[in-house]
Amino acid sequence: MNKKNILALIFTGLFISACGNAPTSNVPANTSAGNTGTATAVQTLTVVERPQSVKDKMAARGDQDQAKPTLKIVEPKADATIASSTVKVKLDLSGDLKGYKPMMDEATHTGNHIHVILDNQPYEAYYNLGQEFELRNVADGDHTLRVFPSRPWHESYKNDGAFQLVKFKVKNGGGDATKPTTTNAGNTMANTSNANATAKPTPEGKDMQSSTAGTVDPKKPLLTYSRPKGEYKGDDTNAVMIDFWLENGKLTGDGGEYRVRYSVDSGEAKFIEKWDPIWLSGWTAGKHTIKLELVDKDGNVVDNGGYNSTTREITITK
């Protein structure tokens, strides 16, 4: 065999080897969803209408969704100083309830409830106001407590009087900085920067991060992140709701000057201009981050102790 034929065989072998290692798909890895190095479908999110399953629940509830529940935080009292790491939470519910009552259905583990938020952490659902609710192992320092009523699918009521906020201080409480703040049922409410993960998760699930927010002015515009939160499975992954509470301000679509800017996995920023929940469809499996911000007409975040820009992590399981 002459030199020319030998070179031809070598070239052919190299070409075949290279083709055997060529990628069979140009689908990129969804690294932002926590699947680094794993090829996944490209995520394209679309705003869709309220899911039919939610519409069916609304129809079965009668007049409840037209209720105007009002809340009052009885304890802790505004600006109270508490010499204990255990803080009792007591709420008073009134208003035009139209049958609205917080209560968990034991069969489905869902029902009307109150969203209770310590500082700028994910909420804890409070289902039965007749049962004791405590914050345990609360760290020394200034704290903010926010509450508002919610439907079984976690959509908040948005009428006047539904939202309440109090600021309080824990002094010489004796809390353990190596452990998280929990409810008396053991569900995690907040983590310190070096907290461990001994507390049990809530039914909705949480990805707890230390709050970096500071002092909140209750008279300034305030955005309270509510949903999405935790893990979504099965049919719940088809459309994921973004919902929030807005205090002391109106969005442009409601005659105001503010917008809510949201982004998923650090992607393109989009805007919500009316104070209504939106549902997003097209999620891929894995972890995702959602960022909500209250911005002014120039696109600047409205400062209020850091609470008007909040990022949460959720998990989509399919």
N, C-alpha and C positions, 0 to 999 in steps of 0.2 A: 504494500500500500504506500503510495507516494505521500509526500508531506502535505500536499493540497487536500487529499482525502482525509488525512488524520486531523487536520485543522477543522475541516467541515464537520466531522463527527463530534469533536470537542465542543464546537459552537452549538450544534444541535442539542447536546446533552445539557449545556448550560441554559439554553432557552427553555427546554422542557422543565428543568428544575425550578427556574424562576416562575414559570406559569403555574406550577403546582403550589406555590406559596402565595399567589396573588389573592387579595381579598375578594370574597364572593358577594359582599354587600358594601354599599357606601353609606349605610346608616351610621351616624356618629355615636360615640359613647355618651350617655346622659350623665356626665360627671356631676352636674349640679344637683342631681337627684340622689346622690349618695351611692351611685353604682359605678364608680371609677373603674375603667378598664373593661366594662361589660357593654356590649353593643345593645342598644335599646331603640325603640321607635322614637322618632322625633315628636316632641310634645307640642301640639298646637291647641291652645285653649280658646274656647268660644263662649261668649255670654249667651246663655239659653234661658228660656222662661222657667218659672217656678215648676218643679217636678210634679207630675201627676199624683205621685204618692202623697206629696204635701197638700195638694189641692183636695185630695180625698179626706185627709185628716181635718182640714179646715171645714169641709162640708159636714163632717160628723160631729164637730164641736159646737154647732149652733152659733150663738151670738158671741161666744167667748173672744173671738178675734177682733170684735169691735169694742171690747172692754177698755176701760181707761184706769188701770190699777195705779195706785199711788203708794209709795213706800216712805217710811220714816225709820231712820236708824235710831233706835232707843238706846242701845249700848253698842260700842263705846260712845260716850258723849263727846261732842265736838271739843277739840283742844284739851281733852282729858290727859292727865299724866297717870300712868298705871304702873304701880310698883310690883309687877308680876309679869312673867313671860307667858302667862295664860290670859288671853283676852276674850271675854264673853261677847258674842254678837247676838243682839236681840233686835228684831225688826217688827214693825207694825204695818200691816197691809190694809188698805182701805180703798175708797173710790168706787166708781161705777164698774163693778166686777163682772156682771152678766154671767155669773157662774164660774168665773176664773178662781181657781184655788190651787196653790202649789201642793202637789201630792204625787208620789211615784206609784206607777202601776207595777206591782210586784211581778206580774207575768211578763211584761215587756221591758221593765226597768227604764221606762220613760214616763214623762208627764210634765205638767207645768212646774216651773221651778224658778228660783231666784239666782241670778249670777252674782257671786260674791268675789270681789277682786281685792287682794292685798297688794298695795304698792302697784307695780306695773307687771305683775305676774299673771299667768293664765287663771281664769276664773275657776271657782269650785261651785258646783250646782247644789243649792240648798232646797230640798224637796218638801220638807215638812216643818213649817214655822212653829209647830207645837212642840217639836223636839229640840233639845239643847244643841247649840252650835258654838264651838269654841275654836279659837286660834291658839295653838300650843307651840311653845318654844319660839315665841316672837322675840327677835333680837332687840337689844336696847337701841333707842334712837327714835327719830320721827317716822311716822307711817301714815299712809293714806288708805282708806277703805271706801270702795265704791260698790254699789248694788243697783240692780235693775231687774224687773221681771222678764221672764222668758217663756216661750211656748215649748212644747215637747221636742220640736226639731231645732231648738236653740235660737230661733228668731226673736229678737227683743221687741217688747212693746216700746213705742216711741212717743207716748203722750206726755204732756206736762205733768210733772210730779212723779213720774216713774223712776227717775234717776236720783240717787242720793249719794252724797260724798261727805265723809268726815275725816278730819286729821286728828291724830292722837300721838302721844309719846309714851314709850316704855322706858322707864328709868330704874336701874338696879333690879332688873327683872330676873337675873340669874339664868338666862337662856344659854344653851349649849351651842356655840358657834360651829361645831363640827357636825351638827345635825340640822335637817331641814325644819321649817315651820310646817305643822300639820293641823288638820282639824282634829276634834276629839274622836272622830271615827278612824283616824290614821291616814287620811288622804293628804297628799302633799299640797301645800298652799304656796310655799316659797322656798328657795334655796339661798343659803349664803354662799360666798365664793368658794368655800372649801367644804361644803356640805356633802355628806355621803348619800347613798341612794337606798336607805333602809325603809323609807316610807312606802306604803303601797300606792299604786296608781289609782286614779278615779276610773269609773266605767268609760268615760269619754277619752281617757288617756291624756298625757301631757308630756311635752318636752320642756323640762324646767330649766330656765336660765336665770342667772342672777340679774336683778333689776339694776339698770344703770341710771334710772331716772332720779331726779332730785326733788326739790320742793315744788309742789303744785299750787298754783293760784286758782282757787275755785271760782273766781270771777272772770277769768280769761277763757277764751275758746279752748275746749278740751275734747280730744278724740280718745275714746275708750275702745280698744281692740276687743272684739268678742269672739268671732269665728272667722276662719276655720281653726280647729284645734284638734290635736290628738291623731288617732288612727282611723282611717276610713276603709271599710271592707264591703265587698259584695255590691249591691245596688247603690249603696251610699257613695260609691266612687264615680257614678255616672254624672252627677252634678254636685259640686261642692259649693256651699254658700259662703259668701263674704258678708259679714254683718258687723255693725259697730254702733256705739252710742256717741252722739255729738251734743255737747253742752256749750251754751253761750256763743252760738254761731249758727249761720245758715249756709247751705251750699248754694252755688250759683243757680241751679235749677229750681231752687225753692225761694229765689229772690234775694239770696245772700251774696257774699263775696269770696267764699272758700270752696275748695274742691278737696276730695280725698284721692290721693294718688296711691296706686297699688302696683306692685310688681311681683312676679313669681320667679324664683330661682335667679334673681338679679337680672331678669330680662327686661324687655321694653316696658317703660312706665306707661300706665293707662290711668284714666280718671273716672271717678264716680261723681256725678254732678247733682244727683237727687238723693235724699236720705231714705233710701230703700235698700234692702239686701239685693245682691246679685248672685247668680249661680254660674259657675264655670264648669264646662265640660271639656273632655279631651285629655284628662290626666294620664300620665304613664305611671307604672308601678315604681315605688321607691320613696325616698325622702325628698321633700320639697320645702323651700322657704317662701313665706309670704310676708311682704312688707307693706304696712299701711301708714300713710302720712297725711296730716292735715296741712294743706298748703294755701298760701294767699294767691292773689290774682297774678303775681309775678312768678309763681312756682316755688316760693321760699317756704320752708317748713315754719309753721307758726310755733314759736317756742313757748313751752309751758312745762318746765321741769324735766324735759326730755320725754314726756309721755305722748307727745303728738307724732312720734316716729317710732313704731314698734314692729319688730320682726319676730315671727313665730315659725316653728318647724312642724310639719305634719308628715304623716306616712300614708301612702296609698298602697293598699294590699289587694291584689287581684288574683 
